[in-house]
Amino acid sequence: MWVTRDFGTKTMQETVVPIEPNDTVMDVLKRSVGEVKTSYGGGFVDSIDGLSTGYKSGDANSKKLDWFYYVNGQIAEVGAAETPVHSGDVVWWDYHNWEYAVHTPALVGAFPHPFVKHDDQVQNTPIIMAIPGFEQQAEELADSLRQVRTEQIKPIPFDEMMFQKEKPVLLVGDVKSLSTSAFLQKLWHEKNTLGLFAEFAQEGIHTYDDNGKMVKTYSNPGAGVVISTLHPDTHQPIWMISGTDKAGVEKGVQAVGVTKDWQNELPLRHFFGLIIDGEQKINLPVIQSNGAKQ
């Protein structure tokens, strides 16, 4: 159980919680923190340990600051009191500004979730697609997923038609090539509802703050990026492991590398999205000084 604020940049609590039969996310939250205040019949969290929602319906002056929760890297579709918890799940509560990003359906911090296959869950086999010239990096990514899945995952060449499949998709390649994808261009046009705080362009990686303002374009050699969202129609995960060149893509792939002890060493812990610039790992979105304050 992780409790953070400002898109994972500040950790309030992190703990391993024993699971009891028929536990829900709300049950686990209440056993993990000091105080939880709820509304709407107990299904909506208003406050965790004194950090309260800033939004009031009908009040134009109220701040759009709220608690959101994610299970295994994806936002839940129902209230916390209705969402069951399984052993090994990563439950993440984050308090953040949603003035610009009205919906953030997925994040990278729980990797290798959401690709971990649980015995009691039906899950489609992921598709790994590689831009020509990045087959080796795609194979390295497949090796990581083989640590958490039993079936063989073989990377395939990039194919725009694969986005129509109801399967998770992981993309490996340089930002310049991926920026020409018609499907991905549609996603970036809707980035404020898809939780995308980086955009791929011919000139590099555009990054954005939590208010939707472009902060910086990474065009330097060796810059890497890892971002995720959900397909607007199939609601399957879409991950992009990319970079400004082969060295940058390699850094992105290395960032999602997992070991046999991955449950204790989640490689992207607490990152919503990730930029790798030299030795520096930068969380996305960039949080500006006028972000969530309370």
Backbone as JSON, one array per atom type, in Angstrom:
{
  "sequence": "MWVTRDFGTKTMQETVVPIEPNDTVMDVLKRSVGEVKTSYGGGFVDSIDGLSTGYKSGDANSKKLDWFYYVNGQIAEVGAAETPVHSGDVVWWDYHNWEYAVHTPALVGAFPHPFVKHDDQVQNTPIIMAIPGFEQQAEELADSLRQVRTEQIKPIPFDEMMFQKEKPVLLVGDVKSLSTSAFLQKLWHEKNTLGLFAEFAQEGIHTYDDNGKMVKTYSNPGAGVVISTLHPDTHQPIWMISGTDKAGVEKGVQAVGVTKDWQNELPLRHFFGLIIDGEQKINLPVIQSNGAKQ",
  "N": [[0.85, -1.19, 0.0], [0.72, 2.06, -1.04], [0.85, 5.46, -0.21], [0.77, 8.55, -1.49], [1.52, 11.92, -2.66], [0.96, 14.58, -5.06], [1.39, 13.38, -7.65], [2.98, 11.17, -7.01], [5.39, 12.23, -6.15], [5.87, 12.85, -3.51], [6.13, 10.91, -0.71], [3.87, 9.64, 1.58], [3.22, 7.38, 3.0], [4.25, 3.98, 3.06], [3.68, 0.63, 2.99], [3.54, -2.89, 3.73], [0.71, -4.79, 3.64], [-1.12, -7.2, 5.38], [-3.45, -9.41, 3.89], [-6.88, -10.02, 4.31], [-9.64, -12.4, 4.14], [-11.99, -11.56, 1.61], [-11.31, -8.89, 1.54], [-11.41, -5.4, 0.68], [-10.2, -2.56, -1.23], [-10.74, -0.32, 0.3], [-10.95, -1.42, 2.88], [-8.3, -2.22, 3.32], [-6.99, 0.24, 3.17], [-8.03, 1.6, 5.42], [-6.96, 0.09, 7.47], [-4.35, 0.7, 7.23], [-3.61, 3.4, 7.48], [-3.74, 6.37, 9.59], [-6.18, 7.91, 9.79], [-9.22, 7.99, 8.01], [-11.54, 9.72, 6.13], [-14.76, 9.63, 4.72], [-17.29, 9.92, 2.1], [-20.51, 9.93, 0.38], [-21.84, 7.56, 1.16], [-19.72, 6.14, 2.15], [-18.11, 5.35, 0.08], [-16.44, 7.13, -1.22], [-13.34, 8.69, -0.85], [-12.63, 11.32, 1.2], [-10.63, 12.34, 2.8], [-7.34, 11.59, 3.9], [-5.45, 10.92, 6.63], [-5.72, 13.62, 7.4], [-5.28, 15.1, 5.08], [-7.19, 16.66, 2.84], [-9.85, 16.59, 0.35], [-9.93, 19.19, -2.07], [-11.91, 20.04, -3.65], [-15.17, 21.26, -4.22], [-18.37, 20.57, -5.15], [-20.08, 22.69, -7.36], [-18.86, 24.93, -6.42], [-17.06, 27.34, -7.76], [-14.66, 28.42, -7.02], [-13.27, 26.54, -5.63], [-10.53, 24.22, -5.23], [-9.29, 21.86, -7.57], [-8.39, 19.29, -6.27], [-7.77, 16.07, -5.29], [-8.13, 12.71, -3.91], [-6.97, 9.82, -5.54], [-7.09, 6.41, -6.58], [-5.14, 3.55, -7.47], [-4.81, 0.29, -8.81], [-2.43, -2.04, -9.24], [-1.18, -0.39, -11.12], [-3.19, 0.76, -12.64], [-6.02, 2.89, -12.86], [-8.87, 2.48, -10.8], [-12.16, 1.31, -11.66], [-14.4, 1.45, -10.13], [-15.72, 2.34, -6.85], [-13.61, 2.41, -3.88], [-14.57, 0.78, -1.86], [-15.72, -1.24, -3.22], [-13.85, -2.59, -4.65], [-12.03, -5.5, -4.9], [-9.16, -6.93, -3.21], [-6.17, -8.62, -4.01], [-3.66, -10.98, -3.03], [-0.4, -9.76, -3.34], [-1.05, -7.59, -4.9], [-0.5, -4.2, -5.96], [-1.48, -1.46, -4.37], [-2.21, 1.86, -4.74], [-2.54, 5.03, -3.51], [-2.98, 8.37, -4.43], [-2.73, 11.84, -4.0], [-3.68, 14.5, -5.87], [-3.55, 17.29, -8.22], [-6.17, 17.86, -10.47], [-6.94, 19.69, -12.32], [-6.0, 20.12, -14.92], [-5.24, 17.51, -15.9], [-7.7, 15.63, -16.21], [-8.21, 12.97, -16.13], [-6.3, 10.24, -15.28], [-5.49, 7.41, -16.33], [-3.56, 5.38, -16.12], [-0.33, 4.39, -14.85], [3.26, 4.14, -14.51], [4.59, 3.2, -12.29], [4.09, 0.78, -10.91], [5.18, -1.28, -12.31], [6.41, -4.65, -12.77], [3.6, -4.96, -12.97], [0.93, -3.75, -14.98], [1.19, -6.32, -16.06], [1.63, -8.68, -14.82], [0.61, -11.95, -14.35], [-2.02, -13.3, -12.63], [-3.15, -16.27, -10.99], [-5.94, -16.53, -10.76], [-7.04, -14.79, -12.54], [-8.17, -13.71, -15.72], [-6.24, -12.87, -18.46], [-5.01, -11.13, -21.25], [-2.38, -12.0, -23.52], [0.46, -9.94, -23.69], [1.42, -7.72, -26.39], [4.44, -7.03, -27.87], [5.86, -4.53, -29.71], [8.26, -3.57, -32.08], [10.1, -0.86, -33.4], [11.8, -0.86, -36.53], [15.19, -1.79, -36.24], [15.32, -1.77, -33.52], [15.04, -4.24, -32.45], [16.58, -5.8, -30.7], [16.39, -4.42, -28.26], [13.66, -4.71, -27.83], [13.54, -7.45, -27.43], [14.94, -7.64, -25.05], [13.11, -6.4, -23.36], [11.04, -8.26, -23.54], [12.29, -10.36, -22.22], [12.23, -9.39, -19.6], [9.46, -9.45, -19.07], [9.05, -12.15, -19.16], [9.85, -12.97, -16.71], [7.66, -12.76, -15.13], [5.57, -13.99, -16.31], [4.15, -16.96, -17.77], [3.81, -17.8, -20.4], [5.34, -17.75, -23.69], [6.63, -14.77, -25.01], [6.96, -13.13, -27.9], [8.56, -10.59, -29.58], [7.26, -8.43, -32.17], [7.38, -6.81, -35.43], [6.7, -3.27, -35.65], [3.31, -2.47, -36.11], [0.64, -0.76, -37.17], [-1.97, -1.75, -37.18], [-2.18, -3.44, -35.05], [-3.05, -2.08, -32.84], [-5.73, -2.34, -32.81], [-6.32, -4.72, -31.67], [-7.58, -6.46, -28.82], [-5.62, -6.41, -26.67], [-2.89, -5.95, -24.36], [-0.37, -3.56, -25.23], [3.03, -3.0, -25.86], [5.41, -0.68, -26.78], [8.46, -0.3, -28.48], [11.06, 1.75, -29.39], [12.52, 4.56, -31.18], [11.73, 8.03, -30.47], [11.3, 9.72, -32.64], [10.52, 8.07, -34.76], [8.22, 6.82, -33.63], [6.61, 9.03, -33.33], [5.35, 9.44, -35.72], [3.23, 7.76, -35.88], [-0.14, 7.31, -36.61], [-2.13, 6.5, -34.85], [-0.97, 6.97, -32.3], [-0.67, 9.72, -32.45], [-3.32, 10.53, -32.26], [-3.78, 9.84, -29.62], [-2.14, 11.69, -28.28], [-3.43, 14.04, -28.84], [-5.45, 13.89, -27.07], [-4.33, 13.98, -24.59], [-4.76, 15.06, -22.02], [-6.86, 13.65, -20.97], [-5.91, 11.14, -20.9], [-3.78, 10.86, -19.29], [-1.19, 11.43, -20.2], [1.88, 12.81, -20.02], [4.02, 13.31, -21.55], [5.06, 13.84, -24.87], [5.72, 12.62, -28.09], [7.8, 13.82, -30.65], [9.15, 14.98, -33.81], [11.34, 16.51, -33.16], [12.03, 15.72, -30.62], [11.37, 14.81, -27.16], [8.59, 16.1, -25.81], [7.81, 17.46, -22.69], [5.48, 17.83, -19.97], [3.91, 19.85, -17.4], [1.89, 19.48, -14.36], [-0.16, 21.17, -14.86], [-0.55, 21.14, -17.53], [1.21, 22.6, -19.06], [3.83, 22.96, -21.39], [7.06, 22.02, -20.48], [9.72, 21.29, -21.08], [11.7, 20.27, -23.87], [13.23, 17.33, -24.64], [15.88, 16.75, -26.55], [18.38, 15.9, -26.64], [21.09, 13.55, -27.14], [20.71, 10.19, -25.98], [18.59, 10.45, -24.17], [15.94, 8.98, -22.39], [12.59, 7.54, -22.12], [9.66, 6.51, -20.39], [6.34, 5.85, -20.56], [2.78, 5.46, -19.95], [-0.61, 4.48, -20.74], [-4.17, 3.91, -21.11], [-5.86, 2.2, -23.69], [-8.23, 4.06, -25.47], [-10.57, 2.8, -26.41], [-10.46, -0.1, -26.16], [-9.53, -0.28, -23.6], [-7.22, -1.48, -22.84], [-3.82, -1.81, -21.6], [-1.36, 0.5, -22.78], [1.93, 0.89, -23.4], [4.87, 2.86, -23.72], [8.15, 2.61, -24.44], [10.83, 4.36, -24.92], [13.1, 6.69, -26.62], [15.47, 9.3, -27.45], [17.35, 8.31, -29.14], [19.14, 5.26, -29.98], [20.62, 4.72, -27.67], [19.1, 6.06, -25.75], [16.67, 4.65, -25.88], [17.58, 2.21, -24.97], [18.18, 2.87, -22.34], [15.58, 3.3, -21.4], [14.51, 0.71, -21.62], [16.2, -0.66, -19.86], [15.38, 0.56, -17.53], [12.96, -0.64, -16.96], [13.69, -3.14, -16.33], [13.42, -6.28, -14.69], [13.98, -8.48, -11.91], [14.28, -11.83, -10.52], [13.49, -11.39, -7.98], [11.53, -9.47, -8.11], [9.2, -8.6, -6.8], [10.01, -7.37, -4.5], [11.57, -5.42, -5.47], [10.52, -3.32, -7.19], [11.02, -1.71, -10.17], [10.31, 0.88, -11.05], [9.23, 2.3, -8.99], [6.87, 4.47, -7.6], [6.8, 6.28, -9.73], [4.87, 8.16, -11.95], [5.16, 8.72, -14.67], [8.18, 8.55, -16.64], [11.26, 10.18, -17.26], [14.51, 9.74, -18.43], [17.48, 11.21, -18.07], [20.68, 11.39, -18.7], [22.19, 10.46, -15.74], [20.02, 11.02, -14.28], [16.73, 10.53, -13.07], [13.55, 11.53, -13.87], [10.42, 12.43, -12.69], [7.22, 12.27, -14.23], [4.05, 13.88, -14.28], [5.92, 17.01, -14.45], [6.1, 18.78, -11.46], [4.88, 21.88, -10.66], [5.49, 24.91, -8.77], [3.06, 25.89, -8.0], [1.47, 23.74, -7.59], [-0.29, 21.0, -6.02], [-1.11, 21.99, -2.84], [-1.34, 21.86, 0.64]],
  "CA": [[0.0, 0.0, 0.0], [1.46, 3.32, -1.13], [0.08, 6.69, -0.09], [1.65, 9.63, -1.93], [0.83, 13.11, -3.15], [1.58, 15.29, -6.18], [1.78, 12.42, -8.67], [4.0, 10.26, -6.53], [6.66, 12.89, -5.83], [6.05, 12.91, -2.06], [5.61, 9.69, -0.09], [3.31, 9.79, 2.92], [3.28, 6.09, 3.68], [4.43, 2.79, 2.24], [3.65, -0.49, 3.92], [3.01, -4.18, 3.28], [-0.5, -5.01, 4.43], [-1.69, -8.55, 5.3], [-4.78, -9.45, 3.28], [-7.86, -10.9, 4.94], [-10.67, -12.83, 3.18], [-13.0, -10.59, 1.14], [-10.84, -7.52, 1.71], [-11.49, -4.43, -0.4], [-9.2, -1.49, -1.15], [-11.1, 0.54, 1.43], [-10.58, -2.13, 4.11], [-6.84, -2.18, 3.46], [-6.62, 1.63, 3.46], [-8.38, 1.95, 6.8], [-6.05, -0.6, 8.39], [-2.97, 1.1, 6.95], [-3.34, 4.8, 7.82], [-4.31, 6.79, 10.87], [-7.57, 8.4, 9.72], [-9.84, 8.07, 6.69], [-12.88, 10.27, 6.12], [-15.41, 9.28, 3.46], [-18.62, 10.46, 1.82], [-21.28, 9.13, -0.57], [-22.09, 6.23, 1.7], [-18.46, 5.47, 2.48], [-17.4, 4.89, -1.11], [-15.54, 8.16, -1.75], [-12.42, 9.14, 0.18], [-12.49, 12.77, 1.32], [-9.43, 12.74, 3.53], [-6.45, 10.58, 4.46], [-4.54, 11.51, 7.61], [-5.86, 15.07, 7.45], [-5.14, 15.73, 3.77], [-8.58, 16.6, 2.39], [-10.22, 17.05, -0.98], [-10.07, 20.63, -2.19], [-12.98, 20.35, -4.61], [-16.55, 21.26, -3.74], [-19.28, 20.66, -6.29], [-20.82, 23.95, -7.44], [-18.03, 26.05, -5.95], [-16.09, 27.63, -8.82], [-13.4, 28.84, -6.43], [-12.61, 25.43, -4.97], [-9.4, 23.66, -5.96], [-9.48, 20.49, -8.03], [-7.4, 18.43, -5.62], [-8.5, 14.92, -4.76], [-7.48, 11.41, -3.79], [-7.25, 8.83, -6.58], [-6.37, 5.18, -6.26], [-4.75, 2.69, -8.59], [-4.48, -1.08, -8.45], [-1.49, -2.6, -10.21], [-0.81, 0.56, -12.15], [-4.33, 1.26, -13.39], [-7.05, 3.5, -12.03], [-10.01, 1.58, -10.62], [-13.4, 1.75, -12.33], [-15.47, 1.58, -9.13], [-15.26, 2.86, -5.57], [-12.66, 1.59, -3.13], [-15.3, -0.2, -1.05], [-16.2, -2.3, -4.11], [-12.74, -3.19, -5.37], [-11.35, -6.52, -4.1], [-7.69, -6.93, -3.19], [-5.56, -9.94, -4.06], [-2.29, -11.04, -2.54], [0.58, -9.32, -4.33], [-1.48, -6.38, -5.58], [0.06, -2.9, -5.57], [-2.55, -0.46, -4.22], [-1.52, 3.16, -4.67], [-3.37, 6.22, -3.35], [-2.23, 9.6, -4.68], [-3.49, 13.09, -3.89], [-3.09, 15.4, -6.86], [-4.29, 18.29, -8.96], [-6.76, 17.35, -11.71], [-7.43, 20.83, -13.09], [-5.68, 19.84, -16.33], [-5.33, 16.07, -16.17], [-8.98, 15.22, -15.63], [-8.23, 11.52, -16.0], [-4.99, 9.61, -15.41], [-5.92, 6.01, -16.2], [-2.48, 4.41, -15.9], [0.97, 4.92, -14.45], [4.29, 3.13, -14.74], [5.3, 2.89, -11.06], [3.85, -0.55, -10.36], [5.75, -2.29, -13.21], [5.82, -5.22, -13.98], [2.16, -4.78, -13.13], [-0.23, -4.64, -14.97], [1.43, -7.47, -16.92], [1.75, -9.88, -13.99], [-0.57, -12.82, -14.51], [-2.44, -14.0, -11.43], [-3.79, -17.54, -11.31], [-7.4, -16.46, -10.79], [-7.45, -13.7, -13.42], [-8.02, -13.88, -17.16], [-5.47, -11.73, -18.96], [-4.5, -11.34, -22.59], [-0.93, -11.97, -23.68], [0.89, -8.65, -24.23], [2.09, -7.6, -27.68], [5.58, -6.12, -27.89], [6.15, -4.12, -31.08], [9.54, -2.87, -32.19], [10.47, -0.1, -34.58], [12.99, -1.48, -37.15], [16.46, -1.38, -35.65], [15.24, -1.85, -32.06], [14.62, -5.61, -32.13], [17.32, -6.29, -29.53], [15.8, -3.8, -27.07], [12.35, -5.34, -27.63], [13.79, -8.78, -26.87], [15.29, -7.42, -23.64], [11.85, -6.15, -22.67], [10.35, -9.55, -23.46], [12.95, -11.13, -21.16], [11.71, -8.91, -18.32], [8.1, -9.94, -18.88], [9.1, -13.6, -18.93], [10.06, -13.2, -15.28], [6.39, -12.68, -14.41], [4.54, -14.67, -17.09], [4.56, -18.31, -18.13], [3.82, -18.02, -21.85], [6.39, -17.11, -24.47], [6.26, -13.51, -25.63], [7.91, -12.87, -28.98], [8.33, -9.27, -30.18], [6.93, -8.36, -33.59], [7.61, -5.47, -35.99], [5.63, -2.29, -35.42], [2.19, -2.58, -37.04], [-0.45, 0.11, -36.71], [-3.21, -2.51, -37.04], [-2.19, -4.16, -33.78], [-3.76, -1.3, -31.82], [-7.14, -2.74, -32.83], [-6.45, -5.95, -30.89], [-7.9, -6.27, -27.41], [-4.48, -6.92, -25.93], [-1.92, -4.94, -23.96], [0.65, -3.28, -26.24], [4.23, -2.31, -25.42], [6.12, -0.18, -27.94], [9.89, -0.06, -28.28], [11.64, 2.42, -30.55], [12.89, 5.96, -30.98], [10.59, 8.94, -30.45], [11.08, 10.29, -33.96], [9.73, 7.1, -35.53], [6.91, 6.63, -33.02], [5.81, 10.25, -33.46], [4.63, 9.43, -37.0], [2.09, 6.85, -35.78], [-1.44, 7.98, -36.64], [-2.85, 6.16, -33.62], [-0.37, 7.68, -31.17], [-0.98, 11.15, -32.6], [-4.66, 10.71, -31.7], [-3.67, 9.81, -28.16], [-1.56, 12.94, -27.76], [-4.44, 15.08, -28.94], [-6.34, 13.72, -25.92], [-3.42, 13.61, -23.5], [-5.24, 15.47, -20.69], [-7.79, 12.63, -20.47], [-5.24, 9.85, -20.97], [-2.67, 10.85, -18.36], [0.09, 11.47, -20.91], [2.6, 14.05, -19.73], [5.11, 13.4, -22.52], [4.58, 13.71, -26.25], [6.84, 12.36, -28.98], [7.81, 14.69, -31.82], [10.35, 14.85, -34.62], [12.46, 17.21, -32.53], [12.38, 15.14, -29.34], [10.34, 14.45, -26.2], [7.99, 17.24, -25.11], [7.32, 17.1, -21.36], [4.46, 18.77, -19.48], [3.69, 19.87, -15.96], [0.57, 19.02, -13.96], [-1.15, 22.12, -15.38], [-0.61, 20.99, -18.97], [2.14, 23.51, -19.73], [5.06, 22.32, -21.82], [8.16, 22.44, -19.63], [11.02, 21.11, -21.72], [11.83, 19.28, -24.94], [14.49, 16.6, -24.58], [16.36, 16.38, -27.87], [19.77, 15.49, -26.48], [21.34, 12.11, -27.29], [20.69, 9.36, -24.79], [17.44, 10.67, -23.29], [14.97, 7.9, -22.45], [11.26, 7.86, -21.6], [8.7, 5.41, -20.19], [5.01, 6.36, -20.22], [1.71, 4.48, -20.18], [-2.01, 4.92, -20.7], [-5.08, 2.85, -21.51], [-6.49, 2.39, -25.0], [-9.54, 4.7, -25.24], [-11.68, 1.93, -26.79], [-10.36, -1.44, -25.6], [-9.12, -0.12, -22.2], [-6.02, -2.29, -22.6], [-2.63, -0.98, -21.37], [-0.43, 0.87, -23.85], [3.18, 1.38, -22.84], [5.86, 3.34, -24.68], [9.52, 2.62, -23.93], [11.4, 5.06, -26.07], [14.22, 7.58, -26.37], [15.85, 10.15, -28.58], [18.2, 7.5, -30.02], [19.23, 3.88, -29.49], [21.09, 4.74, -26.28], [17.97, 6.46, -24.93], [15.73, 3.52, -25.82], [18.21, 1.21, -24.11], [17.98, 3.31, -20.96], [14.19, 3.04, -21.06], [14.35, -0.73, -21.42], [16.89, -1.01, -18.62], [14.6, 1.08, -16.4], [11.88, -1.58, -16.66], [14.23, -4.47, -16.1], [13.01, -6.9, -13.43], [14.72, -9.66, -11.5], [13.42, -12.85, -9.92], [13.0, -10.82, -6.71], [10.89, -8.23, -8.54], [8.16, -8.14, -5.87], [10.65, -6.51, -3.5], [12.41, -4.46, -6.17], [9.79, -2.73, -8.3], [12.04, -0.81, -10.71], [9.83, 2.26, -11.31], [8.46, 2.64, -7.79], [6.35, 5.82, -7.36], [6.81, 7.13, -10.91], [3.7, 8.16, -12.84], [5.85, 8.57, -15.95], [9.61, 8.65, -16.36], [12.28, 10.64, -18.19], [15.87, 9.42, -18.01], [18.39, 12.18, -18.69], [21.95, 11.07, -18.06], [21.98, 9.62, -14.56], [18.87, 11.56, -13.55], [15.39, 10.03, -13.36], [12.64, 12.64, -13.64], [9.02, 12.0, -12.67], [6.22, 13.0, -15.01], [4.32, 15.23, -14.77], [6.73, 17.92, -13.65], [5.23, 19.49, -10.51], [5.26, 23.27, -10.52], [5.37, 25.43, -7.39], [1.65, 26.16, -7.68], [0.74, 22.49, -7.63], [-1.11, 20.67, -4.87], [-0.61, 22.46, -1.56], [-2.3, 21.85, 1.76]],
  "C": [[0.89, 1.24, 0.0], [0.47, 4.47, -0.99], [1.04, 7.84, -0.4], [0.82, 10.86, -2.28], [1.63, 13.7, -4.31], [2.21, 14.32, -7.18], [3.0, 11.6, -8.25], [5.29, 10.91, -6.09], [6.92, 12.99, -4.32], [5.36, 11.7, -1.44], [5.12, 9.98, 1.32], [3.4, 8.49, 3.7], [3.5, 4.98, 2.66], [4.54, 1.61, 3.18], [3.14, -1.75, 3.23], [1.86, -4.54, 4.22], [-0.97, -6.46, 4.28], [-3.12, -8.49, 4.77], [-5.66, -10.45, 4.02], [-8.92, -11.3, 3.91], [-11.68, -11.72, 2.89], [-12.59, -9.13, 1.36], [-11.09, -6.68, 0.46], [-10.37, -3.4, -0.23], [-9.48, -0.58, 0.04], [-10.72, -0.12, 2.75], [-9.09, -2.0, 4.37], [-6.38, -0.76, 3.8], [-6.87, 1.96, 4.92], [-7.49, 1.27, 7.82], [-4.61, -0.08, 8.28], [-2.62, 2.5, 7.42], [-4.06, 5.17, 9.11], [-5.78, 7.15, 10.81], [-8.02, 8.49, 8.27], [-11.24, 8.64, 6.86], [-13.49, 10.04, 4.74], [-16.74, 10.01, 3.31], [-19.3, 9.54, 0.81], [-21.44, 7.68, -0.09], [-20.83, 5.44, 2.01], [-17.65, 5.04, 1.29], [-16.39, 5.87, -1.67], [-14.66, 8.67, -0.62], [-12.27, 10.65, 0.13], [-11.15, 13.17, 1.91], [-8.66, 11.51, 4.0], [-5.44, 11.29, 5.36], [-4.52, 13.04, 7.54], [-5.69, 15.79, 6.14], [-6.46, 15.56, 3.02], [-8.77, 17.07, 0.96], [-10.38, 18.57, -0.99], [-11.23, 21.05, -3.06], [-14.35, 20.25, -3.95], [-17.47, 21.49, -4.93], [-20.07, 21.96, -6.24], [-20.05, 25.16, -6.98], [-16.92, 26.29, -6.96], [-14.73, 28.01, -8.27], [-12.65, 27.7, -5.74], [-11.52, 24.84, -5.87], [-9.67, 22.2, -6.34], [-8.33, 19.62, -7.55], [-8.15, 17.28, -4.96], [-7.6, 13.71, -4.62], [-7.94, 10.5, -4.93], [-6.51, 7.56, -6.2], [-6.23, 4.29, -7.49], [-4.42, 1.3, -8.06], [-3.63, -1.66, -9.58], [-1.26, -1.69, -11.41], [-1.96, 1.1, -12.98], [-5.4, 1.8, -12.45], [-8.25, 2.56, -11.96], [-11.27, 2.18, -11.23], [-14.54, 1.95, -11.36], [-14.87, 2.09, -7.83], [-14.39, 1.87, -4.81], [-13.34, 0.52, -2.3], [-15.82, -1.36, -1.89], [-15.08, -3.04, -4.82], [-12.03, -4.22, -4.5], [-9.84, -6.41, -4.21], [-7.2, -8.37, -3.18], [-4.14, -9.87, -3.51], [-1.32, -10.65, -3.65], [0.19, -8.07, -5.08], [-0.71, -5.16, -5.06], [-1.09, -1.9, -5.56], [-1.88, 0.88, -3.93], [-2.56, 4.27, -4.61], [-2.5, 7.45, -3.6], [-3.19, 10.78, -4.66], [-2.88, 14.08, -4.87], [-4.11, 16.33, -7.52], [-4.86, 17.69, -10.24], [-7.42, 18.48, -12.53], [-7.2, 20.62, -14.58], [-5.9, 18.37, -16.65], [-6.58, 15.51, -15.51], [-9.07, 13.72, -15.44], [-6.82, 11.0, -16.22], [-5.16, 8.11, -15.25], [-4.82, 5.01, -15.88], [-1.21, 5.13, -15.52], [1.99, 3.78, -14.51], [4.88, 2.57, -13.44], [5.13, 1.5, -10.5], [4.45, -1.66, -11.24], [6.56, -3.34, -12.44], [4.3, -5.35, -14.03], [1.94, -3.67, -14.15], [-0.07, -5.92, -15.8], [1.65, -8.76, -16.15], [0.47, -10.68, -14.1], [-0.85, -13.56, -13.22], [-3.24, -15.24, -11.81], [-5.29, -17.43, -11.5], [-7.91, -15.35, -11.71], [-7.21, -14.05, -14.88], [-7.32, -12.65, -17.71], [-4.9, -12.07, -20.33], [-2.97, -11.25, -22.62], [-0.51, -10.63, -24.29], [1.54, -8.78, -25.61], [3.23, -6.6, -27.53], [5.9, -5.81, -29.35], [7.41, -3.27, -31.12], [9.63, -2.09, -33.49], [11.7, -0.78, -35.19], [14.29, -0.91, -36.59], [16.48, -1.49, -34.15], [14.76, -3.24, -31.61], [15.32, -6.13, -30.87], [16.73, -5.71, -28.24], [14.42, -4.4, -26.77], [12.51, -6.73, -27.02], [14.19, -8.67, -25.4], [14.04, -7.16, -22.8], [11.07, -7.44, -22.5], [10.96, -10.42, -22.37], [12.46, -10.7, -19.78], [10.32, -9.47, -18.05], [8.07, -11.45, -18.64], [9.37, -13.94, -17.47], [8.74, -13.3, -14.53], [5.25, -13.37, -15.16], [5.07, -16.02, -17.54], [4.64, -18.52, -19.63], [4.97, -17.29, -22.52], [5.86, -15.84, -25.13], [7.33, -13.17, -26.65], [7.61, -11.51, -29.6], [8.05, -9.37, -31.68], [7.26, -6.96, -34.12], [6.42, -4.56, -35.73], [4.58, -2.4, -36.52], [1.02, -1.8, -36.47], [-1.74, -0.66, -36.46], [-3.3, -3.22, -35.69], [-2.9, -3.39, -32.67], [-5.25, -1.65, -31.78], [-7.38, -4.02, -32.02], [-6.79, -5.62, -29.44], [-6.83, -6.93, -26.55], [-3.6, -5.76, -25.47], [-0.83, -4.78, -25.03], [1.81, -2.53, -25.58], [5.04, -1.94, -26.66], [7.57, 0.11, -27.59], [10.46, 0.58, -29.54], [11.91, 3.88, -30.25], [11.67, 6.87, -31.12], [10.28, 9.51, -31.84], [10.22, 9.36, -34.81], [8.33, 6.94, -34.96], [6.01, 7.86, -33.18], [5.0, 10.29, -34.75], [3.41, 8.52, -36.96], [0.77, 7.62, -35.72], [-2.21, 7.72, -35.35], [-2.29, 6.93, -32.43], [-0.63, 9.18, -31.26], [-2.38, 11.45, -32.05], [-4.62, 10.71, -30.17], [-3.14, 11.13, -27.61], [-2.5, 14.11, -27.9], [-5.4, 15.04, -27.75], [-5.54, 13.48, -24.64], [-3.94, 14.02, -22.12], [-6.27, 14.49, -20.13], [-7.16, 11.24, -20.45], [-4.0, 9.8, -20.07], [-1.3, 10.85, -19.01], [0.76, 12.83, -20.7], [3.9, 14.14, -20.53], [4.53, 13.14, -23.89], [5.8, 13.56, -27.15], [6.7, 13.21, -30.24], [9.1, 14.47, -32.6], [11.58, 15.45, -33.93], [12.83, 16.65, -31.17], [11.17, 14.81, -28.48], [9.84, 15.72, -25.52], [7.47, 16.75, -23.75], [6.44, 18.22, -20.81], [4.38, 18.72, -17.96], [2.25, 19.46, -15.65], [-0.53, 19.98, -14.36], [-1.26, 22.08, -16.9], [0.31, 21.91, -19.74], [3.4, 22.75, -20.13], [6.23, 22.9, -21.04], [9.49, 22.39, -20.36], [10.9, 20.1, -22.84], [13.2, 18.65, -24.84], [14.85, 16.14, -26.0], [17.79, 15.87, -27.83], [19.94, 13.99, -26.66], [21.24, 11.4, -25.94], [19.55, 9.59, -23.83], [16.42, 9.56, -23.48], [13.64, 8.31, -21.82], [10.45, 6.58, -21.47], [7.39, 6.03, -19.75], [3.96, 5.3, -20.54], [0.36, 5.16, -20.14], [-2.88, 3.69, -20.95], [-5.69, 3.2, -22.86], [-7.89, 2.97, -24.79], [-10.73, 3.78, -25.53], [-11.62, 0.57, -26.1], [-10.02, -1.43, -24.11], [-7.97, -1.05, -21.83], [-4.81, -1.36, -22.38], [-1.85, -0.72, -22.66], [0.79, 1.5, -23.18], [4.12, 1.78, -23.95], [7.21, 3.43, -23.98], [10.37, 3.15, -25.07], [12.59, 5.93, -25.65], [14.58, 8.36, -27.61], [16.74, 9.41, -29.57], [18.29, 6.1, -29.42], [19.69, 3.84, -28.04], [19.95, 5.12, -25.33], [16.95, 5.35, -24.78], [16.28, 2.45, -24.88], [18.05, 1.58, -22.65], [16.55, 3.06, -20.51], [13.94, 1.58, -20.79], [15.03, -1.18, -20.14], [16.1, -0.56, -17.4], [13.47, 0.14, -16.01], [12.39, -3.01, -16.49], [13.82, -5.01, -14.74], [13.86, -8.14, -13.18], [13.75, -10.68, -10.92], [12.84, -12.37, -8.59], [12.22, -9.53, -6.97], [9.85, -7.71, -7.55], [8.72, -7.23, -4.78], [11.49, -5.42, -4.14], [11.69, -3.89, -7.39], [10.64, -1.6, -8.9], [11.61, 0.64, -10.9], [8.98, 2.79, -10.16], [8.17, 4.14, -7.69], [6.45, 6.76, -8.55], [5.48, 7.02, -11.65], [4.18, 7.96, -14.28], [7.3, 8.89, -15.69], [10.39, 9.19, -17.55], [13.63, 10.27, -17.6], [16.81, 10.33, -18.78], [19.74, 12.05, -18.02], [21.73, 10.09, -16.93], [20.72, 10.01, -13.8], [17.57, 10.92, -14.03], [14.38, 11.09, -12.93], [11.2, 12.14, -13.73], [8.17, 12.89, -13.58], [4.86, 12.81, -14.35], [5.31, 15.98, -13.88], [5.77, 18.7, -12.74], [5.75, 20.91, -10.34], [4.97, 23.77, -9.1], [3.92, 25.71, -7.0], [0.81, 24.9, -7.77], [-0.05, 22.27, -6.36], [-0.45, 21.11, -3.58], [-1.72, 22.34, -0.51], [-1.55, 21.56, 3.04]]
}
